[in-house]
Amino acid sequence: MASVIRQNYHENCEASINKQINMELYASYVYLSLAHYYEREDVALPGLAKFFKKNSDEEREHAQKFMKYQNQRGGRIVLQAIAAPSLQEWGTGLDGLQAALDLEKQVNQALLDLHGVASTHSDAHLTNFLEGEFLEEQVEAIKELADLVTRLNRAGPTGLGEYLFDKDLLCSE
């Protein structure tokens, strides 16, 4: 049954929103894996653990924003299985930050692809929603992660440099 509130909301936009919901939940899942890896007693980087936990929460909030939006437009939420993270052991802090940077670039590309679908179907409301809620934040997240990668490289990606970087990150979060 079609929704009575649905207007200028193409099926491709609806499907792409569902795909983005899955992407945001996947990103949350990866960040949660990173957080708990760096929290382990044999890794013990609490600054990174806290940072990645915060990012996990943010990605889950993004998924919920898309779900709310889907309902507001008269679409139907279709949840799919969330893929497991590609790794279970994330390595050094630098390895984890690089993985997070790559993940944020993937999320950003998915948002840009969604924006393209919305533009193709002249869905001004969806393009405005993406521009107002997500695109700038993605650029900022990519910049923040790139800065952290640079700072950790500068401090020394292992040993004392990694410890001091993590301690500084914990105090700044």
C-alpha positions in Angstrom: 0.0 0.0 0.0 1.4 3.4 -1.0 1.9 6.0 1.6 -0.5 9.0 1.6 2.4 11.4 2.4 4.7 10.2 -0.5 5.4 13.0 -3.0 8.3 13.3 -5.5 10.0 10.4 -3.8 11.3 8.0 -6.4 11.7 4.3 -5.6 15.4 4.6 -6.4 15.8 7.2 -3.7 14.0 5.1 -1.2 16.2 2.0 -2.1 19.3 4.2 -1.9 18.3 5.5 1.6 17.9 1.8 2.8 21.3 1.1 1.4 22.8 4.1 3.2 21.1 3.0 6.5 23.0 -0.3 6.1 26.3 1.5 5.4 25.9 3.7 8.5 25.1 0.7 10.6 28.1 -1.1 9.1 30.3 1.9 10.0 29.0 1.9 13.5 29.8 -1.9 13.7 33.4 -1.4 12.5 33.9 1.5 14.9 32.6 -0.6 17.8 35.0 -3.4 16.8 37.9 -0.9 16.8 36.8 0.5 20.2 36.8 -2.8 21.9 40.0 -3.9 20.3 41.9 -0.9 21.6 40.3 -1.4 25.0 41.7 -5.0 25.3 44.3 -5.5 28.1 47.0 -6.5 25.7 46.4 -3.4 23.5 45.5 -0.8 26.2 44.9 2.4 24.2 42.0 4.0 26.1 42.1 7.2 24.1 41.6 5.4 20.8 38.9 3.1 22.4 37.0 6.2 23.6 37.4 8.0 20.2 36.2 4.9 18.3 33.2 4.3 20.6 32.1 7.9 20.1 32.4 7.4 16.3 30.3 4.2 16.6 27.6 6.1 18.4 27.6 8.9 15.8 27.3 6.5 12.9 24.4 4.7 14.6 22.7 8.1 15.1 23.2 8.8 11.3 21.4 5.5 10.5 18.5 6.6 12.8 18.3 10.0 11.1 18.0 8.2 7.7 15.3 5.9 9.2 13.3 8.9 10.5 13.7 10.6 7.1 12.5 7.5 5.3 9.4 7.5 7.4 8.9 11.2 6.9 8.9 10.8 3.1 6.6 7.9 3.1 9.2 5.3 2.3 9.6 1.9 3.8 12.6 0.9 5.9 14.1 -2.4 4.7 16.9 -3.5 7.0 19.5 -5.9 5.6 22.2 -8.0 7.3 25.1 -5.9 8.4 28.4 -7.3 7.2 31.1 -8.2 9.7 34.2 -5.9 9.9 36.9 -7.1 7.5 39.3 -7.4 10.5 39.1 -8.6 14.1 42.7 -7.6 15.0 43.3 -3.9 14.1 47.0 -3.7 14.8 48.7 -0.5 15.9 46.8 2.7 16.6 48.1 4.0 13.2 46.6 0.9 11.5 43.2 1.5 13.2 43.2 5.2 12.3 44.0 4.4 8.7 41.2 1.9 8.6 38.9 4.5 10.0 40.0 7.1 7.5 39.4 4.6 4.7 35.9 3.8 6.1 35.0 7.5 6.3 35.9 7.9 2.7 33.7 4.9 1.8 30.8 6.4 3.7 31.4 9.8 2.1 31.4 8.2 -1.4 28.1 6.4 -0.6 26.6 9.8 0.5 27.8 11.4 -2.7 26.3 8.5 -4.7 23.0 9.0 -2.9 23.1 12.7 -3.6 23.6 11.8 -7.3 20.5 9.6 -7.3 18.5 12.3 -5.6 19.7 14.9 -8.2 18.9 12.5 -11.1 15.3 12.3 -9.8 15.0 16.0 -9.0 14.5 15.3 -5.3 15.4 18.7 -3.9 14.3 17.7 -0.4 16.7 14.7 -0.3 19.6 16.7 -1.7 19.0 19.4 0.9 18.7 16.9 3.7 22.1 15.3 2.7 23.8 18.7 2.3 22.5 20.0 5.6 22.9 16.9 7.7 25.8 14.8 6.4 28.1 16.1 3.7 29.9 18.8 5.6 30.2 16.5 8.6 31.8 13.9 6.5 34.5 16.2 5.2 35.2 17.3 8.8 35.5 13.7 9.9 37.9 12.8 7.1 40.0 15.8 8.0 40.0 15.0 11.7 41.1 11.4 11.0 43.8 12.5 8.5 45.1 15.0 11.2 45.2 12.2 13.8 47.2 9.9 11.3 49.7 12.8 10.8 50.0 13.5 14.5 50.5 9.8 15.4 53.1 9.4 12.6 54.9 12.5 13.9 54.9 11.2 17.5 56.0 7.8 16.5 53.5 5.1 15.5 54.6 2.6 18.1 56.0 2.5 21.6 56.3 5.7 23.6 55.0 7.9 20.7 51.8 5.8 20.4 51.4 5.9 24.2 51.7 9.7 24.4 49.5 10.2 21.4 46.8 8.0 23.0 47.1 9.8 26.3 46.7 13.2 24.6 43.7 11.8 22.7 42.1 10.5 25.9 42.5 13.9 27.6 41.0 15.8 24.5 37.9 13.6 24.1 
